[in-house]
Amino acid sequence: MKRIFLLILWLFSAYVTSACPACEKQQPKLLRGITHGTGPDSQWDYVIIVVTVVFVIITLFLSVKWLIRPNESMQNHIKTSIINH
């Protein structure tokens, strides 16, 4: 039952995320078939999106890097007190 529910949910989410034919006509060539609604109002919208994506990728990379290798070697750091006990 759980598999059927997840399959239906997955199929429905794929249908909802694709753009309808009326929305595809309003989109620029780059975004056609991906999003609903009107396209970007100006070129600044693309700049804002690119800057945000770069910021998120850098943040994700540094978060994973420091989670795996925190590089804390001080003896009084809280990490060492937890590991030693």
Secondary structure, DSSP 4 states (H G I P E B T S, - for coil): -HHHHHHHHHHHHHHHHSPPHHHHHHS-TTTTTT--S---SSHHHHHHHHHHHHHHHHHHHHHHHHHH------TTSHHHHHHH-
